[in-house]
Amino acid sequence: MFASGLLFSFLDSSAKYLVLSGMDAVFVSWCRFAGHAVLVFIMFRGWSNFSIFKTRSLPLQIVRGVFLFGSTIFNFLALRQLQLAETMSIAFFAPMIITALAGPLLGEWAGWRRWMAVLVGLLGVLVITRPGFGSFSLGHLCALASAVSYSLYVLMTRKMSVKESTESLIFYSAMAPMVLMAPALPYTVSAPPHAWAWVLLASLGIFGGVGHYFIILAYRRATVTALAPYPYLQIVWMILLGWLVFQQLPDLWTVAGAGIIALSGLYIVRREHVLRVQNRAALLAETEELAKKR
């Protein structure tokens, strides 16, 4: 999880650098997914391992890929105007959005404590964007749209992971947006301005693909609760890269808002863990009681 956060920070920093250098955000996004698809094909030996192509529902895979594309393109557009730490802080509002949408979409309704955490997280977003005080911009709106799109992507992943293989989920999440964006290439393609930009453009798929793969490895080896704090370290990497690459440091409002969002997100994860433990204990007690009656 530590490595994935670092790779995603490199991905966002590289994308911001390329977009600011004059390249179209849509083309940069397409290159990110094309590199991701090629990398996954090689990692899972697609020439002999046909499981990456097998899917129970191609339309759902496409919709899921569209949500991931939306998350990426809106994030790249936000990076054009906002600092790295600012976009990442708003992105961490996604767990609260997931909590709010899990009820109507998955039937996993949150209790009042988690709803209060969602409201606290929203307060953190308002602290960062400060609407009405001249700081709210189209970049903030794109960052929020990215968080919503990513939340829908996660919810679809949670629902589809029961029936779909890990290989197919990773492969189609890159292939679907790459194919759907292909018609826009003639209008958005642009050559990198120098050799270093070529290197960064070629690295986008590696940063994204390997980052997602590390997340899968992490959740195979540790619980959600144990891993919950580590993604928030990405804010640290974004602040450092924003300073080193772009000579930008977040203001106190961004730092305060990021802290509020992180605390509310960690509370939601902790609360869900407590509920799982209680449900497991209740189920165990009920099983023992039935065994005694037999």
Secondary structure in CASP SS format (residue, H / E / C, confidence):
PFRMAT SS
TARGET T0000
AUTHOR 0000-0000-0000
METHOD secondary structure of the structure
MODEL  1
M C 1.00
F H 1.00
A H 1.00
S H 1.00
G H 1.00
L H 1.00
L H 1.00
F H 1.00
S H 1.00
F H 1.00
L H 1.00
D H 1.00
S H 1.00
S H 1.00
A H 1.00
K H 1.00
Y H 1.00
L H 1.00
V H 1.00
L H 1.00
S C 1.00
G C 1.00
M C 1.00
D C 1.00
A H 1.00
V H 1.00
F H 1.00
V H 1.00
S H 1.00
W H 1.00
C H 1.00
R H 1.00
F H 1.00
A H 1.00
G H 1.00
H H 1.00
A H 1.00
V H 1.00
L H 1.00
V H 1.00
F H 1.00
I H 1.00
M H 1.00
F C 1.00
R C 1.00
G C 1.00
W C 1.00
S C 1.00
N C 1.00
F H 1.00
S H 1.00
I H 1.00
F C 1.00
K C 1.00
T C 1.00
R C 1.00
S C 1.00
L H 1.00
P H 1.00
L H 1.00
Q H 1.00
I H 1.00
V H 1.00
R H 1.00
G H 1.00
V H 1.00
F H 1.00
L H 1.00
F H 1.00
G H 1.00
S H 1.00
T H 1.00
I H 1.00
F H 1.00
N H 1.00
F H 1.00
L H 1.00
A H 1.00
L H 1.00
R H 1.00
Q H 1.00
L C 1.00
Q C 1.00
L H 1.00
A H 1.00
E H 1.00
T H 1.00
M H 1.00
S H 1.00
I H 1.00
A H 1.00
F C 1.00
F C 1.00
A H 1.00
P H 1.00
M H 1.00
I H 1.00
I H 1.00
T H 1.00
A H 1.00
L H 1.00
A H 1.00
G H 1.00
P H 1.00
L H 1.00
L H 1.00
G C 1.00
E C 1.00
W C 1.00
A C 1.00
G C 1.00
W H 1.00
R H 1.00
R H 1.00
W H 1.00
M H 1.00
A H 1.00
V H 1.00
L H 1.00
V H 1.00
G H 1.00
L H 1.00
L H 1.00
G H 1.00
V H 1.00
L H 1.00
V H 1.00
I H 1.00
T H 1.00
R C 1.00
P C 1.00
G C 1.00
F C 1.00
G C 1.00
S C 1.00
F C 1.00
S C 1.00
L H 1.00
G H 1.00
H H 1.00
L H 1.00
C H 1.00
A H 1.00
L H 1.00
A H 1.00
S H 1.00
A H 1.00
V H 1.00
S H 1.00
Y H 1.00
S H 1.00
L H 1.00
Y H 1.00
V H 1.00
L H 1.00
M H 1.00
T H 1.00
R H 1.00
K H 1.00
M H 1.00
S C 1.00
V C 1.00
K C 1.00
E C 1.00
S C 1.00
T H 1.00
E H 1.00
S H 1.00
L H 1.00
I H 1.00
F H 1.00
Y H 1.00
S H 1.00
A H 1.00
M H 1.00
A H 1.00
P H 1.00
M H 1.00
V H 1.00
L H 1.00
M H 1.00
A H 1.00
P H 1.00
A H 1.00
L H 1.00
P H 1.00
Y H 1.00
T H 1.00
V C 1.00
S C 1.00
A C 1.00
P C 1.00
P C 1.00
H C 1.00
A H 1.00
W H 1.00
A H 1.00
W H 1.00
V H 1.00
L H 1.00
L H 1.00
A H 1.00
S H 1.00
L H 1.00
G H 1.00
I H 1.00
F H 1.00
G H 1.00
G H 1.00
V H 1.00
G H 1.00
H H 1.00
Y H 1.00
F H 1.00
I H 1.00
I H 1.00
L H 1.00
A H 1.00
Y H 1.00
R H 1.00
R H 1.00
A C 1.00
T C 1.00
V H 1.00
T H 1.00
A H 1.00
L H 1.00
A C 1.00
P C 1.00
Y H 1.00
P H 1.00
Y H 1.00
L H 1.00
Q H 1.00
I H 1.00
V H 1.00
W H 1.00
M H 1.00
I H 1.00
L H 1.00
L H 1.00
G H 1.00
W H 1.00
L H 1.00
V H 1.00
F H 1.00
Q C 1.00
Q C 1.00
L C 1.00
P C 1.00
D C 1.00
L H 1.00
W H 1.00
T H 1.00
V H 1.00
A H 1.00
G H 1.00
A H 1.00
G H 1.00
I H 1.00
I H 1.00
A H 1.00
L H 1.00
S H 1.00
G H 1.00
L H 1.00
Y H 1.00
I H 1.00
V H 1.00
R H 1.00
R H 1.00
E H 1.00
H H 1.00
V H 1.00
L H 1.00
R H 1.00
V H 1.00
Q H 1.00
N H 1.00
R H 1.00
A H 1.00
A H 1.00
L H 1.00
L H 1.00
A H 1.00
E H 1.00
T H 1.00
E H 1.00
E H 1.00
L H 1.00
A H 1.00
K H 1.00
K H 1.00
R C 1.00
END
